[in-house]
């Protein structure tokens, strides 16, 4: 590879990284952000932020108003093109609603992407805590019940990647030891159920089960979350497992 070609690829890669950083700098509750704040959040120089923002505005990915920018509707349109996940959400919604009604707690539908779970749908329950999870949000897989439900049925290479990336402590009881995580996942495979006992947040417990395809591979996972002093995992676990099995058959 010639030096000029290699340098061109390096510049393109840097630009793509910076564009991604700018678009993902927006957080829940953000409306408009200025160039200075985007530079602070991303570490990209203000001059570069100004130039890249101009390109994103021209493509409809950002909207400009009074010297600041917000995420553009083009991003929403692109998101709606994720038809495979949209079909999964549409098929799962009635089951999630029934599970919420049966338990009065928050129900999550999530998939694994890399070492994190991404929440595709959330049906909040009236008796559940105000959780930080949001549709489109991410959370480390090893620290969630739904993440462990998916990891337990994933190829070994997926789990090894999670372990190699690190197992940071998120809640007071997060599993941070690789050996302990492996033993926990072995039990999940045997039971078809995963638990989060204050591993993601103080006072919160979760029960999850995977959605498996016809070959036994995990397509997604569902979970319920509630206060540890109100939810009895042994009582709600059968409902979670039954819902996951029924939905898995429907999707297959």
Backbone as CSV, one residue per row, in Angstrom:
resi,resn,N_x,N_y,N_z,CA_x,CA_y,CA_z,C_x,C_y,C_z
1,UNK,0.855,-1.195,0.000,0.000,0.000,0.000,0.886,1.240,0.000
2,UNK,0.622,2.154,-0.957,1.418,3.355,-1.030,1.093,4.298,0.124
3,UNK,2.072,5.134,0.477,1.915,6.027,1.621,0.732,6.970,1.447
4,UNK,0.558,7.503,0.214,-0.540,8.445,-0.031,-1.885,7.778,0.200
5,UNK,-2.022,6.517,-0.273,-3.283,5.793,-0.077,-3.525,5.531,1.398
6,UNK,-2.459,5.118,2.099,-2.580,4.823,3.518,-2.949,6.082,4.303
7,UNK,-2.310,7.207,3.960,-2.622,8.462,4.652,-4.054,8.895,4.390
8,UNK,-4.526,8.666,3.155,-5.900,9.012,2.826,-6.889,8.203,3.634
9,UNK,-6.595,6.923,3.814,-7.469,6.062,4.599,-7.460,6.482,6.074
10,UNK,-6.288,6.897,6.570,-6.193,7.351,7.959,-7.052,8.606,8.176
11,UNK,-6.988,9.525,7.221,-7.772,10.763,7.338,-9.265,10.441,7.288
12,UNK,-9.651,9.545,6.374,-11.066,9.174,6.264,-11.553,8.515,7.549
13,UNK,-10.702,7.666,8.114,-11.081,7.005,9.360,-11.234,7.992,10.502
14,UNK,-10.333,8.962,10.576,-10.409,9.986,11.621,-11.671,10.824,11.459
15,UNK,-11.989,11.186,10.215,-13.190,11.979,9.967,-14.439,11.216,10.374
16,UNK,-14.504,9.933,10.001,-15.661,9.124,10.363,-15.803,9.015,11.875
17,UNK,-14.670,8.860,12.557,-14.695,8.762,14.021,-15.214,10.053,14.635
18,UNK,-14.775,11.174,14.101,-15.201,12.463,14.646,-16.680,12.730,14.358
19,UNK,-17.144,12.361,13.171,-18.560,12.540,12.849,-19.431,11.709,13.788
20,UNK,-18.997,10.489,14.038,-19.736,9.628,14.958,-19.751,10.218,16.356
21,UNK,-18.608,10.739,16.789,-18.520,11.336,18.125,-19.472,12.516,18.266
22,UNK,-19.587,13.318,17.220,-20.477,14.479,17.277,-21.938,14.050,17.387
23,UNK,-22.330,13.056,16.607,-23.725,12.622,16.618,-24.088,11.925,17.921
24,UNK,-23.120,11.241,18.523,-23.406,10.516,19.766,-23.119,11.352,21.008
25,UNK,-22.733,12.614,20.813,-22.478,13.497,21.958,-23.778,13.941,22.619
26,UNK,-24.894,13.851,21.873,-26.183,14.253,22.430,-26.652,13.221,23.446
27,UNK,-27.177,13.708,24.565,-27.624,12.849,25.648,-29.118,13.040,25.862
28,UNK,-29.766,12.104,26.571,-31.192,12.271,26.855,-31.451,13.626,27.520
29,UNK,-32.441,14.339,27.009,-32.759,15.651,27.562,-32.118,16.803,26.824
30,UNK,-31.090,16.514,26.002,-30.461,17.574,25.215,-31.383,17.990,24.077
31,UNK,-31.451,19.286,23.845,-32.153,19.803,22.672,-31.119,20.398,21.729
32,UNK,-30.635,21.574,22.072,-29.631,22.235,21.251,-28.263,22.199,21.936
33,UNK,-27.213,22.012,21.151,-25.846,22.081,21.652,-25.040,23.007,20.760
34,UNK,-24.182,23.802,21.383,-23.321,24.694,20.633,-21.995,24.039,20.281
35,UNK,-21.228,24.720,19.440,-19.936,24.192,18.997,-18.999,23.993,20.179
36,UNK,-18.987,24.926,21.116,-18.074,24.820,22.256,-18.403,23.591,23.098
37,UNK,-19.690,23.334,23.326,-20.073,22.172,24.130,-19.777,20.876,23.393
38,UNK,-20.018,20.843,22.102,-19.697,19.648,21.326,-18.193,19.380,21.354
39,UNK,-17.403,20.423,21.277,-15.960,20.265,21.348,-15.540,19.727,22.708
40,UNK,-16.169,20.248,23.764,-15.832,19.795,25.118,-16.189,18.330,25.314
41,UNK,-17.344,17.925,24.819,-17.797,16.547,25.028,-17.032,15.534,24.181
42,UNK,-16.589,15.931,23.021,-15.956,14.984,22.105,-14.443,15.062,22.088
43,UNK,-13.881,16.182,22.547,-12.439,16.361,22.469,-11.963,16.764,21.086
44,UNK,-12.896,17.045,20.190,-12.545,17.477,18.837,-12.341,18.997,18.855
45,UNK,-11.280,19.519,18.228,-11.051,20.967,18.211,-12.255,21.728,17.664
46,UNK,-12.469,22.927,18.195,-13.639,23.710,17.804,-13.656,23.998,16.304
47,UNK,-12.502,24.259,15.736,-12.453,24.538,14.295,-12.941,23.340,13.489
48,UNK,-12.551,22.133,13.937,-12.985,20.922,13.241,-14.470,20.672,13.479
49,UNK,-14.944,20.927,14.711,-16.368,20.759,15.011,-17.192,21.662,14.100
50,UNK,-16.775,22.903,13.970,-17.508,23.857,13.135,-17.607,23.357,11.694
51,UNK,-16.494,22.845,11.168,-16.480,22.360,9.784,-17.344,21.116,9.618
52,UNK,-17.208,20.159,10.531,-17.963,18.906,10.424,-19.454,19.128,10.647
53,UNK,-19.783,20.036,11.558,-21.196,20.355,11.787,-21.815,20.895,10.501
54,UNK,-21.066,21.696,9.768,-21.580,22.221,8.505,-21.949,21.110,7.537
55,UNK,-21.092,20.078,7.453,-21.386,18.931,6.583,-22.633,18.186,7.059
56,UNK,-22.754,17.972,8.377,-23.892,17.241,8.918,-25.193,18.008,8.721
57,UNK,-25.141,19.327,8.851,-26.323,20.156,8.609,-26.724,20.065,7.136
58,UNK,-25.756,20.106,6.253,-26.042,20.039,4.819,-26.707,18.725,4.436
59,UNK,-26.389,17.656,5.153,-26.964,16.337,4.856,-28.249,16.064,5.631
60,UNK,-28.680,17.001,6.460,-29.921,16.824,7.205,-29.789,16.001,8.463
61,UNK,-28.546,15.680,8.849,-28.338,14.889,10.058,-28.363,15.759,11.313
62,UNK,-28.107,17.056,11.148,-28.247,18.031,12.220,-29.055,19.216,11.690
63,UNK,-29.784,19.861,12.581,-30.508,21.085,12.246,-29.878,22.234,13.028
64,UNK,-29.681,23.377,12.351,-29.047,24.518,12.989,-30.091,25.578,13.339
65,UNK,-29.931,26.183,14.515,-30.823,27.253,14.930,-30.107,28.144,15.944
66,UNK,-30.020,29.427,15.650,-29.424,30.409,16.562,-28.026,30.017,17.034
67,UNK,-27.223,29.520,16.116,-25.838,29.211,16.443,-25.614,27.878,17.125
68,UNK,-26.683,27.128,17.388,-26.566,25.803,17.987,-27.217,24.782,17.053
69,UNK,-27.048,23.495,17.367,-27.594,22.446,16.506,-28.330,21.403,17.340
70,UNK,-29.282,20.747,16.694,-29.989,19.617,17.292,-29.954,18.465,16.300
71,UNK,-30.234,17.259,16.776,-30.276,16.097,15.894,-31.383,16.281,14.856
72,UNK,-31.086,15.948,13.602,-32.036,16.151,12.519,-32.986,14.989,12.331
73,UNK,-34.085,15.257,11.649,-35.080,14.220,11.395,-34.550,13.121,10.482
74,UNK,-33.516,13.419,9.712,-32.936,12.385,8.848,-32.452,11.198,9.675
75,UNK,-31.949,11.460,10.879,-31.505,10.362,11.745,-32.675,9.488,12.147
76,UNK,-33.837,10.125,12.418,-35.034,9.347,12.760,-35.451,8.479,11.577
77,UNK,-35.379,9.039,10.383,-35.745,8.279,9.190,-34.826,7.075,9.000
78,UNK,-33.538,7.294,9.228,-32.577,6.195,9.095,-32.880,5.105,10.116
79,UNK,-33.199,5.539,11.352,-33.505,4.564,12.390,-34.699,3.702,12.046
80,UNK,-35.685,4.307,11.376,-36.871,3.545,11.013,-36.599,2.505,9.940
81,UNK,-35.455,2.616,9.272,-35.106,1.645,8.232,-34.518,0.360,8.800
82,UNK,-34.309,0.334,10.112,-33.797,-0.890,10.741,-34.953,-1.882,10.854
83,UNK,-35.373,-2.400,9.702,-36.624,-3.159,9.619,-36.589,-4.454,10.418
84,UNK,-35.450,-5.095,10.497,-35.394,-6.356,11.225,-35.727,-6.135,12.694
85,UNK,-35.103,-5.142,13.304,-35.371,-4.867,14.704,-36.772,-4.287,14.881
86,UNK,-37.249,-3.504,13.897,-38.602,-2.957,13.989,-39.620,-4.087,14.004
87,UNK,-39.390,-5.111,13.164,-40.292,-6.253,13.153,-40.278,-6.982,14.481
88,UNK,-39.104,-7.086,15.086,-38.992,-7.731,16.386,-39.763,-6.950,17.443
89,UNK,-39.621,-5.635,17.427,-40.320,-4.805,18.409,-41.830,-4.927,18.233
90,UNK,-42.298,-4.862,16.993,-43.736,-4.948,16.739,-44.305,-6.291,17.182
91,UNK,-43.568,-7.366,16.910,-44.043,-8.690,17.304,-44.039,-8.870,18.812
92,UNK,-43.053,-8.255,19.463,-42.909,-8.456,20.909,-43.829,-7.584,21.737
93,UNK,-44.256,-6.439,21.204,-44.980,-5.456,22.012,-46.182,-6.043,22.766
94,UNK,-47.079,-6.839,22.148,-48.214,-7.381,22.919,-47.776,-8.272,24.078
95,UNK,-46.714,-9.039,23.877,-46.214,-9.918,24.931,-45.612,-9.101,26.073
96,UNK,-44.894,-8.050,25.720,-44.306,-7.190,26.746,-45.403,-6.505,27.560
97,UNK,-46.450,-6.067,26.873,-47.560,-5.410,27.566,-48.255,-6.366,28.521
98,UNK,-48.447,-7.609,28.088,-49.081,-8.604,28.962,-48.213,-8.894,30.179
99,UNK,-46.911,-8.975,29.968,-46.005,-9.247,31.074,-45.992,-8.077,32.050
100,UNK,-46.069,-6.865,31.539,-46.139,-5.700,32.411,-47.417,-5.722,33.234
101,UNK,-48.529,-6.064,32.612,-49.795,-6.102,33.336,-49.783,-7.191,34.409
102,UNK,-49.132,-8.301,34.102,-49.106,-9.417,35.049,-48.215,-9.133,36.249
103,UNK,-47.169,-8.342,36.061,-46.196,-8.116,37.131,-46.208,-6.691,37.666
104,UNK,-46.783,-5.742,36.895,-46.828,-4.325,37.243,-45.425,-3.715,37.351
105,UNK,-44.472,-4.360,36.693,-43.103,-3.854,36.697,-42.651,-3.557,35.274
106,UNK,-41.519,-2.894,35.155,-41.020,-2.477,33.848,-40.452,-3.663,33.078
107,UNK,-40.821,-3.740,31.805,-40.382,-4.833,30.938,-39.455,-4.262,29.859
108,UNK,-38.336,-4.938,29.641,-37.355,-4.517,28.636,-37.231,-5.564,27.535
109,UNK,-37.015,-5.092,26.324,-36.622,-5.928,25.195,-35.279,-5.396,24.713
110,UNK,-34.280,-6.257,24.647,-32.927,-5.789,24.312,-32.209,-6.799,23.436
111,UNK,-31.230,-6.300,22.698,-30.351,-7.150,21.897,-28.913,-6.870,22.322
112,UNK,-28.038,-7.798,21.981,-26.621,-7.636,22.292,-25.916,-7.030,21.091
113,UNK,-25.139,-5.983,21.337,-24.300,-5.392,20.298,-22.924,-5.172,20.887
114,UNK,-21.972,-5.951,20.427,-20.635,-5.882,21.001,-20.646,-6.416,22.415
115,UNK,-20.267,-5.577,23.361,-20.235,-5.983,24.767,-21.369,-5.348,25.571
116,UNK,-22.308,-4.719,24.868,-23.394,-4.014,25.546,-24.749,-4.488,25.045
117,UNK,-25.769,-4.289,25.864,-27.125,-4.503,25.389,-27.680,-3.163,24.925
118,UNK,-28.501,-3.220,23.885,-29.193,-2.038,23.371,-30.685,-2.282,23.573
119,UNK,-31.348,-1.345,24.233,-32.770,-1.512,24.531,-33.611,-1.103,23.326
120,UNK,-34.368,-2.063,22.792,-35.230,-1.806,21.641,-36.606,-1.311,22.061
121,UNK,-37.071,-1.763,23.212,-38.391,-1.338,23.675,-38.433,-1.441,25.191
122,UNK,-39.190,-0.544,25.800,-39.367,-0.529,27.251,-40.821,-0.219,27.541
123,UNK,-41.469,-1.081,28.319,-42.848,-0.855,28.747,-42.801,-0.663,30.256
124,UNK,-42.967,0.559,30.688,-42.761,0.883,32.095,-43.971,0.510,32.942
125,UNK,-43.689,-0.055,34.113,-44.746,-0.476,35.011,-45.040,0.550,36.086
126,UNK,-46.255,0.562,36.612,-46.644,1.562,37.620,-45.951,1.392,38.962
127,UNK,-45.510,0.187,39.263,-44.878,-0.064,40.558,-43.364,-0.136,40.473
128,UNK,-42.804,0.178,39.310,-41.369,-0.006,39.086,-40.591,1.264,39.391
129,UNK,-39.304,1.126,39.704,-38.455,2.307,39.939,-38.222,3.070,38.653
130,UNK,-37.807,4.310,38.788,-37.468,5.142,37.634,-36.069,4.762,37.176
131,UNK,-36.001,3.878,36.205,-34.722,3.326,35.773,-34.052,4.223,34.737
132,UNK,-32.721,4.182,34.665,-32.003,5.009,33.688,-32.070,4.468,32.267
133,UNK,-32.592,3.254,32.091,-32.659,2.671,30.759,-33.610,3.477,29.881
134,UNK,-33.298,3.516,28.577,-34.134,4.223,27.608,-34.044,3.496,26.281
135,UNK,-35.071,3.652,25.452,-35.057,3.022,24.143,-33.891,3.589,23.335
136,UNK,-33.081,2.688,22.806,-31.879,3.090,22.085,-30.669,3.229,22.979
137,UNK,-30.883,3.153,24.300,-29.785,3.263,25.237,-28.996,1.969,25.353
138,UNK,-27.821,2.078,25.943,-26.920,0.937,26.082,-26.546,0.727,27.541
139,UNK,-26.155,-0.514,27.847,-25.698,-0.834,29.189,-24.764,-2.033,29.084
140,UNK,-23.716,-2.088,29.909,-22.798,-3.238,29.859,-23.543,-4.553,30.068
141,UNK,-23.343,-5.495,29.171,-24.112,-6.744,29.200,-23.902,-7.538,30.481
142,UNK,-22.684,-7.538,31.005,-22.393,-8.385,32.161,-23.096,-7.907,33.427
143,UNK,-23.590,-6.641,33.418,-24.191,-6.067,34.624,-25.711,-6.061,34.569
144,UNK,-26.300,-6.728,33.583,-27.749,-6.758,33.457,-28.238,-8.190,33.335
145,UNK,-29.456,-8.421,33.798,-30.048,-9.749,33.661,-30.277,-10.082,32.193
146,UNK,-30.797,-9.110,31.424,-31.070,-9.386,30.015,-29.773,-9.622,29.251
147,UNK,-28.704,-8.934,29.631,-27.426,-9.168,28.987,-26.887,-10.554,29.275
148,UNK,-27.002,-10.978,30.517,-26.518,-12.318,30.878,-27.373,-13.401,30.236
149,UNK,-28.682,-13.139,30.073,-29.553,-14.119,29.418,-29.107,-14.354,27.979
150,UNK,-28.684,-13.285,27.313,-28.217,-13.415,25.932,-26.819,-14.022,25.884
151,UNK,-25.933,-13.548,26.750,-24.553,-14.055,26.759,-24.499,-15.551,27.028
152,UNK,-25.388,-16.037,27.865,-25.354,-17.453,28.243,-25.544,-18.374,27.047
153,UNK,-26.237,-17.897,26.020,-26.512,-18.736,24.849,-25.739,-18.275,23.618
154,UNK,-24.822,-17.332,23.818,-24.000,-16.838,22.726,-22.748,-17.693,22.563
155,UNK,-22.074,-17.633,21.406,-20.815,-18.361,21.220,-19.768,-17.940,22.249
156,UNK,-18.846,-18.840,22.547,-17.801,-18.553,23.531,-17.011,-17.297,23.174
157,UNK,-16.826,-17.066,21.869,-16.039,-15.908,21.444,-16.687,-14.600,21.883
158,UNK,-18.013,-14.570,21.956,-18.715,-13.356,22.381,-18.427,-13.087,23.856
159,UNK,-18.521,-14.137,24.673,-18.243,-13.975,26.099,-16.788,-13.584,26.331
160,UNK,-15.872,-14.187,25.593,-14.458,-13.856,25.767,-14.183,-12.401,25.422
161,UNK,-14.894,-11.874,24.441,-14.730,-10.466,24.086,-15.207,-9.572,25.219
162,UNK,-16.323,-9.948,25.842,-16.852,-9.175,26.973,-15.847,-9.177,28.118
163,UNK,-15.294,-10.335,28.413,-14.331,-10.453,29.509,-13.055,-9.671,29.198
164,UNK,-12.591,-9.776,27.947,-11.366,-9.084,27.552,-11.531,-7.568,27.612
165,UNK,-12.719,-7.091,27.341,-12.983,-5.655,27.388,-12.961,-5.141,28.819
166,UNK,-13.265,-6.026,29.751,-13.297,-5.643,31.160,-14.687,-5.758,31.726
167,UNK,-14.761,-6.007,33.030,-16.039,-6.169,33.712,-16.147,-5.088,34.792
168,UNK,-16.403,-3.853,34.401,-16.449,-2.764,35.384,-17.610,-2.920,36.354
169,UNK,-17.413,-2.425,37.558,-18.469,-2.464,38.562,-19.461,-1.336,38.281
170,UNK,-20.715,-1.698,38.072,-21.764,-0.727,37.785,-22.646,-0.506,39.012
171,UNK,-23.027,-1.586,39.657,-23.830,-1.543,40.873,-23.071,-2.182,42.016
172,UNK,-23.663,-2.224,43.212,-22.946,-2.757,44.373,-22.612,-4.241,44.271
173,UNK,-23.361,-4.976,43.448,-23.129,-6.421,43.357,-22.801,-6.884,41.943
174,UNK,-22.278,-6.000,41.127,-21.886,-6.373,39.769,-20.840,-7.480,39.806
175,UNK,-21.015,-8.472,38.949,-20.017,-9.533,38.825,-18.824,-8.991,38.048
176,UNK,-17.673,-8.951,38.692,-16.469,-8.416,38.050,-15.381,-9.463,37.859
177,UNK,-15.596,-10.686,38.349,-14.611,-11.758,38.218,-15.001,-12.673,37.058
178,UNK,-14.110,-12.893,36.095,-14.446,-13.731,34.932,-14.942,-15.124,35.306
179,UNK,-14.285,-15.763,36.269,-14.700,-17.104,36.659,-16.106,-17.125,37.223
180,UNK,-16.432,-16.159,38.037,-17.765,-16.077,38.620,-18.812,-15.806,37.544
181,UNK,-18.480,-14.976,36.570,-19.416,-14.708,35.478,-19.669,-15.980,34.676
182,UNK,-18.625,-16.739,34.395,-18.803,-17.982,33.641,-19.701,-18.965,34.399
183,UNK,-19.508,-19.073,35.702,-20.352,-19.986,36.491,-21.798,-19.494,36.512
184,UNK,-21.965,-18.186,36.594,-23.310,-17.627,36.589,-24.017,-17.922,35.272
185,UNK,-23.300,-17.794,34.163,-23.900,-18.034,32.855,-24.204,-19.519,32.636
186,UNK,-23.417,-20.387,33.228,-23.706,-21.817,33.134,-25.046,-22.135,33.793
187,UNK,-25.328,-21.484,34.899,-26.620,-21.675,35.574,-27.757,-21.095,34.737
188,UNK,-27.489,-19.974,34.071,-28.508,-19.382,33.191,-28.851,-20.345,32.065
189,UNK,-27.843,-20.988,31.488,-28.096,-21.953,30.418,-28.933,-23.120,30.919
190,UNK,-28.699,-23.524,32.129,-29.451,-24.652,32.678,-30.892,-24.272,33.009
191,UNK,-31.100,-23.059,33.502,-32.434,-22.639,33.957,-33.229,-21.879,32.908
192,UNK,-32.529,-21.269,31.955,-33.212,-20.406,30.995,-33.584,-19.064,31.582
193,UNK,-33.042,-18.754,32.752,-33.355,-17.516,33.448,-32.076,-16.876,33.985
194,UNK,-32.017,-15.546,33.892,-30.892,-14.793,34.436,-31.417,-13.796,35.457
195,UNK,-30.577,-13.477,36.439,-30.996,-12.577,37.508,-29.997,-11.429,37.662
196,UNK,-30.515,-10.304,38.061,-29.717,-9.137,38.419,-30.168,-8.740,39.821
197,UNK,-29.324,-8.994,40.792,-29.642,-8.672,42.183,-28.771,-7.492,42.614
198,UNK,-29.244,-6.304,42.287,-28.527,-5.061,42.561,-27.165,-5.022,41.865
199,UNK,-27.068,-5.661,40.716,-25.827,-5.641,39.949,-25.738,-4.403,39.054
200,UNK,-26.890,-3.857,38.688,-26.897,-2.670,37.830,-27.251,-1.402,38.589
201,UNK,-27.947,-1.548,39.724,-28.351,-0.366,40.486,-28.785,-0.787,41.886
202,UNK,-28.529,0.070,42.856,-28.916,-0.199,44.243,-30.431,-0.313,44.344
203,UNK,-30.892,-1.370,45.005,-32.311,-1.529,45.278,-33.141,-2.083,44.145
204,UNK,-32.499,-2.448,43.026,-33.232,-2.933,41.863,-32.859,-4.383,41.563
205,UNK,-33.879,-5.187,41.284,-33.661,-6.567,40.860,-34.325,-6.776,39.507
206,UNK,-33.781,-7.702,38.736,-34.313,-8.010,37.406,-34.300,-9.509,37.185
207,UNK,-35.225,-9.978,36.377,-35.268,-11.367,35.935,-35.407,-11.346,34.422
208,UNK,-34.606,-12.160,33.719,-34.597,-12.128,32.255,-34.546,-13.530,31.672
209,UNK,-34.945,-13.615,30.409,-34.879,-14.868,29.677,-34.602,-14.553,28.214
210,UNK,-33.883,-15.441,27.512,-33.520,-15.140,26.122,-34.627,-15.503,25.137
211,UNK,-34.620,-14.812,24.001,-35.445,-15.189,22.862,-34.525,-15.924,21.898
212,UNK,-34.785,-17.206,21.684,-33.904,-18.048,20.884,-34.534,-18.355,19.531
213,UNK,-33.687,-18.465,18.501,-34.193,-18.863,17.191,-34.281,-20.378,17.114
214,UNK,-34.612,-20.892,15.939,-34.809,-22.334,15.794,-33.566,-23.156,16.037
215,UNK,-32.393,-22.540,15.941,-31.130,-23.242,16.175,-30.588,-23.023,17.585
216,UNK,-31.402,-22.389,18.439,-30.971,-22.156,19.813,-30.046,-20.978,19.998
217,UNK,-29.947,-20.119,18.989,-29.096,-18.932,19.097,-29.914,-17.755,19.617
218,UNK,-29.321,-16.929,20.457,-30.085,-15.817,21.036,-30.323,-14.700,20.024
219,UNK,-31.570,-14.332,19.889,-31.917,-13.208,19.016,-32.074,-11.931,19.828
220,UNK,-32.537,-12.070,21.055,-32.763,-10.925,21.936,-33.013,-11.475,23.334
221,UNK,-33.442,-10.608,24.225,-33.793,-11.031,25.574,-34.868,-10.109,26.122
222,UNK,-35.659,-10.629,27.061,-36.653,-9.799,27.731,-36.405,-9.889,29.236
223,UNK,-36.780,-8.842,29.943,-36.580,-8.827,31.391,-37.652,-7.989,32.051
224,UNK,-37.847,-8.218,33.332,-38.655,-7.315,34.145,-37.745,-6.769,35.247
225,UNK,-38.009,-5.534,35.636,-37.201,-4.868,36.656,-38.114,-4.234,37.691
226,UNK,-37.714,-4.330,38.958,-38.509,-3.728,40.021,-37.695,-3.550,41.288
227,UNK,-38.340,-2.991,42.296,-37.669,-2.769,43.578,-37.394,-4.100,44.271
228,UNK,-36.238,-4.205,44.882,-35.853,-5.449,45.545,-36.760,-5.783,46.731
229,UNK,-37.365,-4.777,47.340,-38.226,-5.047,48.487,-39.680,-5.307,48.086
230,UNK,-39.954,-5.288,46.768,-41.307,-5.551,46.297,-41.402,-6.757,45.377
231,UNK,-40.356,-6.978,44.591,-40.369,-8.058,43.611,-39.797,-9.327,44.217
232,UNK,-40.520,-10.412,44.072,-40.035,-11.731,44.472,-39.651,-12.478,43.190
233,UNK,-38.345,-12.561,42.900,-37.910,-13.172,41.640,-38.500,-14.553,41.392
234,UNK,-38.622,-15.350,42.442,-39.176,-16.690,42.264,-40.612,-16.685,41.791
235,UNK,-41.347,-15.639,42.116,-42.752,-15.557,41.703,-42.913,-15.067,40.272
236,UNK,-42.061,-14.142,39.864,-42.223,-13.570,38.524,-41.429,-14.328,37.459
237,UNK,-40.453,-15.121,37.879,-39.607,-15.827,36.916,-40.407,-16.720,35.966
238,UNK,-41.397,-17.497,36.446,-42.156,-18.340,35.500,-42.855,-17.520,34.413
239,UNK,-43.361,-16.340,34.758,-44.027,-15.508,33.758,-43.034,-15.014,32.718
240,UNK,-41.838,-14.643,33.171,-40.801,-14.182,32.241,-40.386,-15.313,31.308
241,UNK,-40.177,-16.473,31.873,-39.732,-17.625,31.068,-40.807,-18.045,30.074
242,UNK,-42.060,-18.096,30.511,-43.148,-18.485,29.624,-43.308,-17.494,28.486
243,UNK,-43.199,-16.207,28.799,-43.301,-15.178,27.762,-42.177,-15.321,26.747
244,UNK,-40.961,-15.562,27.213,-39.819,-15.710,26.306,-39.976,-16.927,25.405
245,UNK,-40.425,-18.035,25.965,-40.606,-19.249,25.159,-41.705,-19.055,24.119
246,UNK,-42.806,-18.449,24.532,-43.919,-18.232,23.607,-43.525,-17.284,22.486
247,UNK,-42.838,-16.195,22.841,-42.416,-15.239,21.832,-41.361,-15.832,20.911
248,UNK,-40.483,-16.655,21.451,-39.475,-17.327,20.606,-40.147,-18.198,19.549
249,UNK,-41.176,-18.936,19.959,-41.902,-19.772,18.992,-42.608,-18.910,17.946
250,UNK,-43.172,-17.780,18.379,-43.849,-16.878,17.446,-42.877,-16.327,16.409
251,UNK,-41.706,-15.922,16.854,-40.718,-15.342,15.954,-40.142,-16.381,15.004
252,UNK,-40.083,-17.629,15.451,-39.536,-18.690,14.601,-40.526,-19.096,13.514
